[in-house]
């Protein structure tokens, strides 16, 4: 499956904004350095990477989710706390 981003499609911009806004208030991670061997060479490529750590409370995520749902006219009777961090 291949995805193609088209900046002229408002629904794509809205989707990106919704995902980013869900994590509004999260602390920025410190950058750590790592190494990744390049294919068919003996050199290493230095990379910056971030830990996969979410510093937001469930209450903050739920409040962000409710704002996003309201902005997009999505009605949900289910509370975030009912499903945990399952966004499907």
C-alpha positions, 0 to 999 in steps of 0.5 A: 500500500502506498500513501500519497500526501496532497497538501491541497486536500483539506481532509488530509490536513485535518487528519494530520492536525487531529493526530498532532492535537491529540498529543498537545501538551506532551513534553519534548523528548531529549534527543539521543544519538544512535548508530545505524549500519549502512548497507554494503559499507563498513561505515556507520550513519549517526542518527538522532532518535527519540524514545517512544515515551508518552508523558501525558495523563489519560485525563489530558489525552481524553480532554484533547480527544474531546476537543478534536471530536467537537471540532470535527463534529464527531459525537461519541458516547464512549469515554476514553477511559472505557477503552484505554489508549485504543483509538480504533 
